[in-house]
Amino acid sequence: MSEKDTTFDRLQERLWSFAEHRVITVAGKTGILAELANGPVAIESMAQKLGLAAMPTGKIVRALTALGLAEPAGDEYALVSGLKEIFAPGPRDFTPFLEHSHFMYDRWGQSLEPWLRGEKWETQKRDPAGIRLFDEAMKAMGGQIARRAADLMDLTRVEKMLDVGGGTGTYAIEFAKRAPNLKAVVLDMPEVAEHGRELGKNTDISDRVEFTGGDYMDPQCYGEGHDLVLLANVLHQETVERASTMVRLGAEALSPGGMLAVIDFSIDEKRRENILGTLFAINMRSFGDTYPESVIHGWFSDAGLGDHGRIDIDPHRWILYANKPA
Ligand SMILES: C[S@@+](CC[C@H](N)C(=O)[O-])C[C@H]1O[C@@H](n2cnc3c(N)ncnc32)[C@H](O)[C@@H]1O
């Protein structure tokens, strides 16, 4: 096969990826993925249980199989083992993120072309229910990444941590579970902080994770003397000016020797190699961006931090960190 043919094949696959996305998200929304997580299950009985028509259910399940997300067991089907635990109902359930991405790409469909023509990308302000849905989605995705980040970071000396824009505390909670002496403050908008407090009630680490409502551009909200200030998935939603200010505020709130860590999508210096990083930059339109390592390290230096480093969480995300001089 010539290179031209394989290039065309890749293009075809990319063009169908929207259909893939829809198949996956509708399978999450209708409960197909949860049933497959508990499988093997026959298509007929799954369709009946979920109130779906059998023929289309079969087509969706077979497409999921071709995509490598499900596998056959005789005439029955199950999710592949790596996905079972994240689609079974429970604390690791990834379904809320699917629902979020479904809405998100609906909005892309309406807004991308006008935005490209220089028009405004209309954003709908989220109502409290929308804020909660968004937060559930961040928790579902964040849970996966937070566990990996906690495996990779040395948290042994962290006793006081601030999680800036920390949502309902996905990272703070995961870090507190790993480090028994760690106490965390999670700063987010008042509605989100309230939701975090509700969710955290009666958990075994609720006395070590505190939620505070406020604006992360307000220096008063940062407190002081933190061993770790975490900026997870927040700089990308801000302009250069605001993001660099947040790094400075975070650095000021550190104790001597403390660490500032940024967890975010990775992108190469020319911003044209990482698929997730470049696509996510579009999602952040004009108010944010996927920032390369040199830009973020520049903010670290401007904020007086040294000992810069980087840990790759996976091909798409990194931890960039620096320390306040002791
Ligand atoms: C993409 S989410 C990241 C949540 C969490 N850090 C994570 O990685 O899972 C961004 C968070 O920033 C919060 N946020 C946005 N603007 C904020 C502001 N001005 N002050 C405080 N929090 C804000 C949002 O409510 C949301 O929880």
The ligand as an SDF file (V2000), in Angstrom:
LIG
                    3D

 27 29  0  0  0  0  0  0  0  0999 V2000
  -11.3940   22.3820   34.8670 C   0  0  0  0  0  0  0  0  0  0  0  0
  -11.9570   22.5040   36.5000 S   0  0  0  0  0  0  0  0  0  0  0  0
  -10.6210   21.7540   37.3860 C   0  0  0  0  0  0  0  0  0  0  0  0
  -11.0380   21.1490   38.6950 C   0  0  0  0  0  0  0  0  0  0  0  0
   -9.9340   20.3640   39.4120 C   0  0  0  0  0  0  0  0  0  0  0  0
   -8.7720   21.1830   39.6660 N   0  0  0  0  0  0  0  0  0  0  0  0
   -9.5310   19.1740   38.5860 C   0  0  0  0  0  0  0  0  0  0  0  0
   -8.4900   19.1740   37.9610 O   0  0  0  0  0  0  0  0  0  0  0  0
  -10.3060   18.2020   38.5630 O   0  0  0  0  0  0  0  0  0  0  0  0
  -11.7400   24.1970   36.8410 C   0  0  0  0  0  0  0  0  0  0  0  0
  -12.2650   24.6320   38.1970 C   0  0  0  0  0  0  0  0  0  0  0  0
  -11.9650   26.0160   38.3690 O   0  0  0  0  0  0  0  0  0  0  0  0
  -13.0530   26.5820   39.0720 C   0  0  0  0  0  0  0  0  0  0  0  0
  -13.0250   28.0380   38.8720 N   0  0  0  0  0  0  0  0  0  0  0  0
  -13.2110   28.7200   37.7230 C   0  0  0  0  0  0  0  0  0  0  0  0
  -13.0590   30.0370   37.9110 N   0  0  0  0  0  0  0  0  0  0  0  0
  -12.7930   30.1910   39.2310 C   0  0  0  0  0  0  0  0  0  0  0  0
  -12.5380   31.3300   40.0400 C   0  0  0  0  0  0  0  0  0  0  0  0
  -12.5160   32.5760   39.5210 N   0  0  0  0  0  0  0  0  0  0  0  0
  -12.2950   31.1380   41.3540 N   0  0  0  0  0  0  0  0  0  0  0  0
  -12.3010   29.8830   41.8890 C   0  0  0  0  0  0  0  0  0  0  0  0
  -12.5240   28.7670   41.1570 N   0  0  0  0  0  0  0  0  0  0  0  0
  -12.7680   28.9180   39.8530 C   0  0  0  0  0  0  0  0  0  0  0  0
  -14.2510   25.8980   38.4900 C   0  0  0  0  0  0  0  0  0  0  0  0
  -15.3870   26.0140   39.3260 O   0  0  0  0  0  0  0  0  0  0  0  0
  -13.7490   24.4740   38.3570 C   0  0  0  0  0  0  0  0  0  0  0  0
  -14.0190   23.7030   39.5060 O   0  0  0  0  0  0  0  0  0  0  0  0
  1  2  1  0
  2  3  1  0
  2 10  1  0
  3  4  1  0
  4  5  1  0
  5  6  1  0
  5  7  1  0
  7  8  2  0
  7  9  1  0
 10 11  1  0
 11 12  1  0
 11 26  1  0
 12 13  1  0
 13 14  1  0
 13 24  1  0
 14 15  1  0
 14 23  1  0
 15 16  2  0
 16 17  1  0
 17 18  1  0
 17 23  2  0
 18 19  1  0
 18 20  2  0
 20 21  1  0
 21 22  2  0
 22 23  1  0
 24 25  1  0
 24 26  1  0
 26 27  1  0
M  CHG  2   2   1   9  -1
M  END
$$$$
